[in-house]
Amino acid sequence: MATPPLVPRMWDAARARGIDAPDWNGTTPPGDRALPPDRYRALLAERATGTRLTLQDDAVRVWAPPGAVIRLWNGATTALHLADGEETTLLLPPADPAAPSAGRCGATVFPRGDRLAGGWLGEYAAMRA
């Protein structure tokens, strides 16, 4: 997205305009971007701007852009769903009652291009529901 020398300048420019979030609603490219216009448009299509997650007892109310990956967990048990752009309620997976982490629940949303990993994150990417 940005080469290391550009990052501090881009951060300072964003902060000067009151932008302090890792995502933004605008579509105007930053002046110092390292991406050509076509790759910048592809990056914007991959954002998860506006994603909403609300944990409700044994379910999660979620809205995510189409194609985003929703990962739910209850202890070590996980479930994977693909977002279709509609708000929905998803049940958390049932935990293994013998697992010490049972009852520790949560959810996360990954944009389309950010759901696979290698290296130390490869273990997470390899998990199956």
N, C-alpha and C positions, 0 to 999 in steps of 0.2 A: 504494500500500500504506500508506504513512504520509506525512503532510505534514511538511515540513522541521522545524518546531518540535518535533514529537513524536519525531523520530529520536534525538536525544541522550538523552532520557528513557527511550525504549525500550531503547537500547543499554545505558545504565547499569543499568536494571532487569534485563536479561538477564545482564549480567556479574556482577551481585550474586548471581545464582542459579547461576553457573558455566557459563552458556551463552555460547559464543564462536564458534559456527559460523553460517553464513548460513542454514542450514536447521535444523529441529528435529524431533524425533519426536513431540512432544505435539500434541494437537488442541485444547487450551484456548486461546482467543483471548487475545492480550495485552490488558491493561486499557486501554491508550491507543490501541488500533488506530483507524484512520480509516475502516475499511471496515465497512459494515453486515453483519450475520450471514450473509446469503445470499452476498454477494460474498466474505466470508472463507472460507466453505465451498468456493466455486469456486477460490479461491487454493490451498487445501490440496489440491484435486484435481489441480492443475497441478504440484505439487512433484515433484522427481526424487530424493526421499529414498531411500537404499539403493542407488542406481545403483552398479554395479561395472564397471570396465574393467581388463583385463589385456592388455597388449601382448605377443604371443608370436611372435617372428620376423616372419612374413608374414601374421599374423592377429591378431584382437582377440577375446578372450573377453569377452562383455558381458551384463549384465542391466540392463534399464531398464524403467520402468513402461510399460504399454500406451499406445500413441499417441506416445511420445517419439520424437524424431528422432535417429538415430545418424549422425554424419558422420565418414567415414574419409578419410584423405588419404595420399598418397605423392608427395611433391613437390607439383606443381601439379595432379595428378590427384586427383579426389575421387569418393567414392561415398556415396550416401544410402540409409539403411534406416529403416524404421519398426519400432519395438519392439512386440512382441506380449505382453510380460510374461514370456516364457520366457527362460532363459539360453541363449545360443547363441554359436557361434564364427563370425565373419565374416572373410573374406579381405580384406586390404588391396588397393586397386586397383593394377594394374601401373603403374609410373611410366614416363614418357617417358624413355628412357635418355639422350636428348640434353639433357634439362632439367638445369640446374645444381642444382636442389633435389631431384633424384631420390634416394630413400633416406631422406629426412626424413619419417618416418611418424608418424601419430598418430590419435587418435580423440577425439570429444567427444559428449556427449549433451545435447540441448535438450529441456526439458519441452514439452508440446504447444503452449502459447501463446507460446513464446519462440524460435521458429525462423525467424521472418521479421523483417526489419529494413528501415529506411529510412536516409537520410543516408549517412554513411560506411560503415555496416554493410550498406547496400543492395547493395554489390558482393558481399559474402559471401552474402547471401540469394539473389542472382541466379545463383550458381554452380550448374551442373547437372553431374550425374555423367556 
